[in-house]
Amino acid sequence: MKGKTVKRALALALAMATSLCGCAMEPQELMDLLNTVRPGSSQSTEQQPDALQYPDEGGTSTPDGAPSLDSVPAAGPGTEEGRQSLQWLRERIGFEGTMFGVAYLGYVDGLFEKGFETGFPQWLQETNGVMLGKYPFIAEINTNHIAGGAGHLYCIVPVDEVATLVINRVYWNEATQREEVEEVLYRSEAGAPVLLFANLDDVPSLADTRVTITDSASNTCDWYPTLDEQGHIVPCMAEDGIYSSADFTEYGWQNSPAALNTWLVQGYGGITAEGLAGWGPDAMSCWLTKVLVGEEGRNVEFTLVFYPGDKRGGTVDLYWAYEGAFSMGGRWGGEWTIETALDTPSQVTISLVYANEEQGPSFGEAVIYDTYPFLIDPSGMKLVIGAGADGIPLPFMTSDEEVHLLTRDE
């Protein structure tokens, strides 16, 4: 850690300390917002449908949730939000030649301590919270429309609402040199969304399942669910080279901290070095927040200032002052670097050393070094910082705080 102290005029420090505003979101407001999609919260109970928990539609199912060979009724989403998201997706992917949309949702080994009906919805929420926020109909697909109970999980959505969908487990018969059907998993003539477990040997590039979709115009496509070396879905392609499938997976969200799901659903994305600090010799950007600290519960205003250096980083100051004070309470100084992402949090490494030699900080650590996920809102005025990779909080964050919101100083 280099720990380079940034030389700035005291007048600038005092000006920034006294210009702190109270427009940042209060901790309770932030918790209320996060609870709107956080599993187990009171708000989420009202706004988030319980996955797989609406009435059975009359089909027969095996213990692992795979329907019988009987034609299965349609699984219309159980909420208006779910219906709208399904309709929006179909309109979004319904261009010429596309017969279905598909999303990859992760690998399930089938070992749920609470059983499939309870354990699977919990796993789906924990691992795909952002996808469920954007496409809530996924959580409303009931057990009659889940094929299998373990393997790599795909969500399949026929564009045609009355398409026929047949899903078979298949294998290659060396003796006959032909593909054989080992098991019929699913059959429907209603074009309903389906959750499919495939690649059961945990080899995502090995096809063991065939999906056949036939629309109302008698167009047919066969697709074998597999993943490429990057973990992306291998598309279904027609003989003329036109894609028959549309991948609606949000790959960038899959490895994001769950605490950032709310912000991603609301359109927040990764930030660039220029967006964080500006560019040029006199550039800088100030981000403000106010928190209660100490035994007396006094309001402390923080100003986090980023200065550009090269394309990957620069220097940073963190000032603090008690609310209403006419002088700065203290300052940390150091450096920052960034690994930029756009559809997932950017990773910002911050190195800070407390610069007031005559006194130590009254809160926080004197030396801070960690990497934090950063998101910015579409307007560029709000910055979200997640918990550090090594669990080291920034001075305005508590040790167990998962996310903190700051506002740009205009």
C-alpha positions as CSV (number, residue, x, y, z in Angstrom):
1,M,0.0,0.0,0.0
2,K,1.6,3.2,-1.1
3,G,-0.4,5.5,1.3
4,K,0.5,8.7,-0.6
5,T,-0.8,11.8,1.2
6,V,-2.6,14.2,-1.1
7,K,-1.6,17.8,-0.8
8,R,-4.6,20.1,-0.8
9,A,-5.0,23.7,0.5
10,L,-6.7,23.9,3.9
11,A,-9.1,26.5,2.5
12,L,-10.4,23.9,0.1
13,A,-10.7,21.4,2.9
14,L,-12.7,23.8,5.0
15,A,-14.9,24.9,2.1
16,M,-15.8,21.3,1.4
17,A,-16.4,20.5,5.1
18,T,-18.7,23.4,5.6
19,S,-20.6,22.8,2.3
20,L,-21.8,19.4,3.3
21,C,-25.6,19.0,2.8
22,G,-28.2,16.9,4.4
23,C,-29.7,15.6,1.1
24,A,-28.3,12.1,1.4
25,M,-30.7,9.3,2.3
26,E,-31.0,8.6,6.0
27,P,-30.1,5.1,7.2
28,Q,-33.7,4.2,8.0
29,E,-34.9,5.4,4.6
30,L,-32.2,3.3,3.0
31,M,-33.3,0.2,5.0
32,D,-36.9,0.8,4.0
33,L,-35.9,0.9,0.3
34,L,-33.8,-2.2,0.5
35,N,-36.6,-4.1,2.3
36,T,-38.9,-3.6,-0.7
37,V,-37.2,-6.6,-2.4
38,R,-35.2,-8.2,0.4
39,P,-36.4,-11.7,1.2
40,G,-38.1,-11.9,4.6
41,S,-38.9,-8.3,5.0
42,S,-42.4,-7.0,5.7
43,Q,-42.5,-5.0,2.5
44,S,-41.3,-7.8,0.4
45,T,-44.1,-10.0,1.7
46,E,-46.6,-7.6,0.0
47,Q,-44.7,-6.7,-3.1
48,Q,-42.8,-9.9,-4.0
49,P,-44.9,-13.0,-4.9
50,D,-44.1,-16.2,-3.1
51,A,-42.4,-18.3,-5.8
52,L,-44.4,-21.4,-6.9
53,Q,-47.2,-20.7,-4.3
54,Y,-50.4,-20.3,-6.3
55,P,-53.1,-22.9,-6.8
56,D,-52.4,-26.1,-8.7
57,E,-53.9,-26.1,-12.2
58,G,-54.9,-29.8,-12.3
59,G,-51.9,-31.4,-13.9
60,T,-50.2,-34.4,-12.3
61,S,-46.6,-34.2,-11.1
62,T,-43.9,-36.5,-10.1
63,P,-42.2,-35.9,-6.6
64,D,-39.4,-33.9,-8.2
65,G,-41.9,-31.5,-9.8
66,A,-41.7,-32.8,-13.4
67,P,-45.1,-33.0,-15.0
68,S,-46.6,-36.2,-16.5
69,L,-47.1,-36.7,-20.2
70,D,-50.6,-35.2,-20.0
71,S,-50.9,-31.8,-21.7
72,V,-50.3,-29.2,-19.0
73,P,-52.5,-26.1,-18.6
74,A,-51.0,-22.6,-19.0
75,A,-49.2,-21.1,-16.1
76,G,-50.3,-17.5,-16.3
77,P,-48.5,-15.2,-13.8
78,G,-50.4,-14.8,-10.6
79,T,-49.9,-11.0,-10.2
80,E,-50.4,-8.0,-12.5
81,E,-46.7,-7.3,-12.1
82,G,-45.9,-10.8,-13.3
83,R,-48.2,-10.6,-16.3
84,Q,-46.8,-7.2,-17.4
85,S,-43.2,-8.4,-17.1
86,L,-44.0,-11.5,-19.2
87,Q,-45.8,-9.5,-21.9
88,W,-43.0,-6.9,-21.9
89,L,-40.4,-9.7,-22.4
90,R,-42.4,-11.2,-25.3
91,E,-42.7,-7.9,-27.0
92,R,-39.0,-7.2,-26.5
93,I,-37.8,-10.5,-28.0
94,G,-40.6,-10.9,-30.6
95,F,-38.7,-10.0,-33.7
96,E,-38.8,-12.0,-36.9
97,G,-37.4,-15.5,-36.6
98,T,-37.3,-15.6,-32.8
99,M,-39.4,-18.4,-31.4
100,F,-38.5,-18.3,-27.7
101,G,-36.5,-16.5,-25.1
102,V,-34.2,-18.2,-22.6
103,A,-32.4,-17.2,-19.4
104,Y,-29.8,-19.1,-17.4
105,L,-30.4,-19.1,-13.7
106,G,-27.6,-21.2,-12.2
107,Y,-26.8,-24.7,-11.1
108,V,-28.8,-26.6,-8.5
109,D,-27.6,-29.9,-7.1
110,G,-31.0,-30.7,-5.7
111,L,-30.0,-30.9,-2.1
112,F,-32.5,-28.7,-0.3
113,E,-32.7,-29.1,3.5
114,K,-36.3,-27.8,3.6
115,G,-37.4,-29.9,0.6
116,F,-37.9,-28.8,-3.0
117,E,-41.1,-26.9,-2.6
118,T,-39.6,-24.7,0.1
119,G,-35.9,-24.8,-0.7
120,F,-36.0,-24.2,-4.4
121,P,-38.0,-20.8,-4.2
122,Q,-35.6,-19.7,-1.4
123,W,-32.6,-20.6,-3.6
124,L,-34.1,-18.9,-6.6
125,Q,-34.6,-15.6,-4.6
126,E,-31.2,-15.7,-3.1
127,T,-29.3,-16.4,-6.3
128,N,-31.5,-14.5,-8.8
129,G,-33.0,-11.7,-6.8
130,V,-32.3,-9.1,-9.5
131,M,-33.7,-11.2,-12.3
132,L,-36.9,-11.8,-10.3
133,G,-37.1,-8.1,-9.7
134,K,-37.0,-7.4,-13.4
135,Y,-39.0,-10.5,-14.5
136,P,-41.2,-11.3,-11.5
137,F,-43.1,-13.9,-13.6
138,I,-40.2,-16.3,-13.2
139,A,-41.0,-16.6,-9.5
140,E,-44.6,-17.3,-10.3
141,I,-44.0,-20.4,-12.5
142,N,-45.6,-23.2,-10.5
143,T,-44.5,-26.8,-10.1
144,N,-46.6,-28.1,-13.1
145,H,-44.2,-26.1,-15.3
146,I,-40.9,-27.1,-13.7
147,A,-39.2,-29.9,-15.6
148,G,-36.7,-31.8,-13.4
149,G,-35.4,-31.1,-10.0
150,A,-31.6,-30.7,-10.3
151,G,-29.0,-29.5,-12.8
152,H,-28.4,-26.3,-14.7
153,L,-31.5,-24.2,-14.6
154,Y,-33.0,-22.4,-17.6
155,C,-36.2,-20.3,-18.0
156,I,-37.8,-20.8,-21.4
157,V,-40.5,-18.4,-22.7
158,P,-42.2,-19.2,-26.1
159,V,-42.9,-16.0,-28.0
160,D,-46.2,-17.4,-29.3
161,E,-48.6,-17.7,-26.4
162,V,-50.2,-20.8,-27.9
163,A,-47.0,-22.6,-29.0
164,T,-46.5,-26.3,-28.4
165,L,-43.5,-27.1,-26.2
166,V,-42.1,-30.6,-25.8
167,I,-39.1,-31.4,-23.6
168,N,-37.3,-34.8,-23.7
169,R,-34.3,-36.2,-22.0
170,V,-32.2,-37.7,-24.8
171,Y,-29.0,-39.7,-25.3
172,W,-26.9,-40.9,-28.2
173,N,-27.3,-44.6,-28.9
174,E,-23.9,-45.8,-30.2
175,A,-25.4,-49.1,-31.4
176,T,-28.0,-47.5,-33.6
177,Q,-26.0,-44.3,-34.2
178,R,-29.1,-42.2,-33.5
179,E,-30.5,-40.0,-30.8
180,E,-32.9,-41.8,-28.5
181,V,-35.5,-40.4,-26.1
182,E,-34.8,-41.5,-22.6
183,E,-37.7,-39.7,-20.9
184,V,-40.5,-37.2,-21.8
185,L,-40.2,-34.5,-19.2
186,Y,-42.8,-32.0,-20.3
187,R,-45.5,-31.3,-22.9
188,S,-47.8,-28.3,-23.3
189,E,-49.8,-26.7,-26.0
190,A,-50.3,-23.4,-24.1
191,G,-47.0,-21.6,-24.7
192,A,-46.4,-21.2,-20.9
193,P,-43.1,-20.2,-19.4
194,V,-41.1,-23.2,-18.2
195,L,-38.2,-23.8,-15.7
196,L,-36.0,-26.6,-17.1
197,F,-33.2,-28.4,-15.3
198,A,-30.7,-29.8,-17.9
199,N,-27.0,-30.8,-18.1
200,L,-27.5,-33.2,-15.1
201,D,-23.9,-34.4,-15.0
202,D,-22.9,-30.8,-14.2
203,V,-21.2,-30.6,-17.6
204,P,-22.8,-27.5,-19.0
205,S,-21.5,-28.1,-22.5
206,L,-22.9,-31.6,-22.6
207,A,-26.4,-31.8,-24.1
208,D,-28.8,-34.3,-22.5
209,T,-32.1,-32.5,-23.2
210,R,-34.0,-31.5,-26.4
211,V,-36.5,-28.7,-26.4
212,T,-38.9,-28.7,-29.4
213,I,-41.1,-25.6,-29.9
214,T,-43.8,-25.3,-32.6
215,D,-45.7,-22.1,-33.0
216,S,-49.2,-21.5,-34.4
217,A,-47.8,-21.1,-37.9
218,S,-46.2,-24.6,-37.8
219,N,-42.7,-23.2,-37.5
220,T,-40.6,-25.6,-35.5
221,C,-37.2,-25.4,-33.8
222,D,-35.1,-27.9,-31.8
223,W,-32.8,-26.6,-29.1
224,Y,-30.3,-28.4,-26.8
225,P,-29.7,-26.4,-23.6
226,T,-26.0,-26.0,-23.1
227,L,-23.5,-23.3,-22.0
228,D,-20.3,-22.2,-23.8
229,E,-16.9,-21.7,-22.2
230,Q,-17.9,-18.3,-20.9
231,G,-20.9,-19.7,-19.2
232,H,-23.3,-18.1,-21.7
233,I,-26.2,-19.9,-23.3
234,V,-25.5,-21.6,-26.7
235,P,-28.3,-20.2,-28.9
236,C,-30.7,-22.0,-31.1
237,M,-29.9,-21.2,-34.8
238,A,-32.0,-22.0,-37.8
239,E,-30.5,-23.5,-41.0
240,D,-30.5,-20.0,-42.6
241,G,-28.4,-18.7,-39.8
242,I,-31.1,-16.7,-38.1
243,Y,-31.3,-17.1,-34.3
244,S,-34.4,-18.8,-33.1
245,S,-33.7,-18.0,-29.5
246,A,-33.2,-14.7,-27.6
247,D,-31.0,-14.8,-24.5
248,F,-32.5,-12.5,-21.8
249,T,-30.0,-13.5,-19.0
250,E,-28.6,-10.6,-17.1
251,Y,-25.1,-12.1,-16.8
252,G,-23.6,-9.1,-15.1
253,W,-25.9,-9.4,-12.1
254,Q,-25.2,-13.1,-11.3
255,N,-22.1,-12.4,-9.2
256,S,-23.2,-9.1,-7.6
257,P,-23.8,-8.9,-3.8
258,A,-27.4,-9.6,-3.0
259,A,-27.5,-6.3,-1.1
260,L,-27.2,-4.4,-4.4
261,N,-30.1,-6.2,-6.0
262,T,-32.5,-3.3,-5.3
263,W,-30.3,-0.8,-7.0
264,L,-29.6,-2.9,-10.1
265,V,-33.4,-3.4,-10.6
266,Q,-33.8,0.4,-10.4
267,G,-31.3,0.9,-13.2
268,Y,-28.1,1.6,-11.3
269,G,-25.0,0.4,-13.1
270,G,-21.2,0.3,-12.8
271,I,-19.3,3.5,-12.9
272,T,-16.3,4.6,-15.0
273,A,-13.2,6.3,-13.7
274,E,-14.3,9.5,-15.5
275,G,-17.8,9.2,-13.9
276,L,-16.3,8.8,-10.5
277,A,-13.7,11.6,-10.5
278,G,-14.0,13.5,-13.8
279,W,-11.0,14.1,-16.1
280,G,-8.4,16.8,-16.4
281,P,-5.9,18.5,-14.2
282,D,-8.4,20.5,-12.2
283,A,-11.2,17.8,-12.1
284,M,-12.7,16.3,-8.9
285,S,-16.0,15.0,-7.7
286,C,-17.4,15.3,-4.2
287,W,-19.9,12.8,-2.7
288,L,-21.7,13.6,0.5
289,T,-23.4,11.7,3.3
290,K,-24.4,12.3,6.9
291,V,-24.5,9.7,9.7
292,L,-25.0,9.4,13.4
293,V,-21.7,8.4,15.2
294,G,-20.3,8.1,18.6
295,E,-21.9,7.6,22.0
296,E,-23.5,11.0,21.9
297,G,-25.2,10.3,18.6
298,R,-24.0,13.4,16.9
299,N,-24.5,14.0,13.2
300,V,-21.2,13.8,11.3
301,E,-21.0,15.0,7.7
302,F,-18.6,13.3,5.3
303,T,-17.3,14.4,2.0
304,L,-15.6,11.8,-0.2
305,V,-13.5,13.5,-2.9
306,F,-12.1,11.6,-5.9
307,Y,-9.4,13.2,-8.0
308,P,-8.4,11.7,-11.4
309,G,-5.0,10.4,-12.2
310,D,-4.7,8.0,-15.1
311,K,-7.4,5.9,-16.7
312,R,-7.5,3.5,-13.8
313,G,-7.4,5.6,-10.8
314,G,-6.1,8.6,-8.9
315,T,-6.1,10.2,-5.4
316,V,-8.9,10.4,-2.8
317,D,-9.7,12.4,0.3
318,L,-12.3,11.8,2.9
319,Y,-13.2,14.7,5.1
320,W,-15.4,14.7,8.2
321,A,-17.0,17.5,10.4
322,Y,-19.6,17.6,13.0
323,E,-22.9,19.0,11.6
324,G,-22.9,22.8,12.0
325,A,-19.2,23.0,12.8
326,F,-17.1,25.8,11.3
327,S,-14.0,23.7,11.0
328,M,-13.0,20.4,9.6
329,G,-12.8,17.5,12.1
330,G,-10.2,15.5,10.2
331,R,-9.2,13.9,6.9
332,W,-8.0,10.7,5.4
333,G,-6.0,10.8,2.3
334,G,-4.8,8.2,-0.2
335,E,-5.4,6.6,-3.6
336,W,-8.0,4.7,-5.6
337,T,-8.1,2.3,-8.5
338,I,-11.0,0.9,-10.4
339,E,-12.0,-2.1,-12.4
340,T,-14.9,-0.7,-14.5
341,A,-18.0,-2.6,-15.3
342,L,-21.3,-1.3,-16.8
343,D,-24.1,-3.8,-16.1
344,T,-22.7,-4.9,-12.8
345,P,-20.9,-3.1,-10.0
346,S,-17.5,-1.6,-10.7
347,Q,-14.8,-2.6,-8.2
348,V,-13.0,0.3,-6.6
349,T,-10.0,-0.3,-4.4
350,I,-9.5,2.5,-1.8
351,S,-6.3,3.1,0.3
352,L,-6.7,5.7,3.0
353,V,-4.5,6.9,5.9
354,Y,-5.6,9.4,8.5
355,A,-3.8,12.6,7.8
356,N,-4.2,14.6,11.1
357,E,-1.0,13.6,12.9
358,E,-1.9,15.5,16.1
359,Q,-5.0,13.4,16.8
360,G,-6.4,10.0,15.8
361,P,-9.9,9.6,14.3
362,S,-12.7,9.6,16.8
363,F,-14.3,6.8,14.7
364,G,-13.2,4.5,11.9
365,E,-9.7,3.1,11.4
366,A,-6.5,5.2,10.9
367,V,-5.5,3.0,8.0
368,I,-8.1,1.6,5.5
369,Y,-7.5,-0.6,2.5
370,D,-10.2,-2.6,0.8
371,T,-12.1,-3.1,-2.5
372,Y,-15.7,-2.0,-2.7
373,P,-18.5,-2.5,-5.3
374,F,-19.7,0.8,-6.7
375,L,-23.0,1.6,-8.5
376,I,-24.2,4.9,-9.9
377,D,-27.8,5.9,-10.8
378,P,-28.7,6.9,-14.4
379,S,-28.6,10.6,-13.5
380,G,-25.1,10.4,-12.2
381,M,-26.1,12.1,-8.9
382,K,-26.3,9.1,-6.5
383,L,-23.5,6.7,-5.7
384,V,-24.0,3.4,-3.9
385,I,-21.0,1.7,-2.2
386,G,-21.3,-1.9,-1.0
387,A,-19.4,-3.7,1.8
388,G,-15.7,-4.2,1.3
389,A,-14.4,-7.5,0.1
390,D,-12.3,-8.0,3.3
391,G,-15.0,-6.5,5.5
392,I,-13.3,-3.2,6.2
393,P,-15.9,-0.5,6.4
394,L,-15.3,3.1,5.3
395,P,-15.6,5.5,8.2
396,F,-19.2,6.5,7.3
397,M,-20.2,2.8,7.2
398,T,-20.9,0.5,10.2
399,S,-19.1,-2.8,10.4
400,D,-22.2,-4.7,9.4
401,E,-23.6,-2.3,6.8
402,E,-24.1,-3.9,3.4
403,V,-24.7,-0.7,1.3
404,H,-24.4,3.0,1.7
405,L,-25.8,5.8,-0.5
406,L,-24.0,9.1,-1.2
407,T,-25.1,12.1,-3.2
408,R,-23.0,14.2,-5.5
409,D,-22.2,17.7,-4.4
410,E,-23.5,19.9,-7.3
